[in-house]
Amino acid sequence: MQMMYLLSNGVPWPEILAMSAVRRLACCVCLGEIDGGVFDWSSLSWAVQPI
C-alpha cells in the first residue's frame, strides 16, 4: 500500500524500490501530512479526523 501511495504522489518506481521500509513510512507520513493528515507517532497510526 505504501508503494502505491508513493507512486501515486509522483515518486519514481526505482526510487521506491531502493527505499528501506522505514524511509517509505517516513515519506508516506510526510506526504500524508502535506495532504492534511495527522500522524500519531506514539501509536504509529493516523489520527482520526472529525468530520
HELIX and SHEET records of a PDB file:
HELIX    1   1 GLN A    2  SER A    8  1                                   7    
HELIX    2   2 TRP A   13  ALA A   18  1                                   6    
HELIX    3   3 ALA A   21  ILE A   34  1                                  14    
SHEET    1   A 2 PHE A  39  ASP A  40  0                                        
SHEET    2   A 2 SER A  45  TRP A  46 -1                                        
END                                                                             
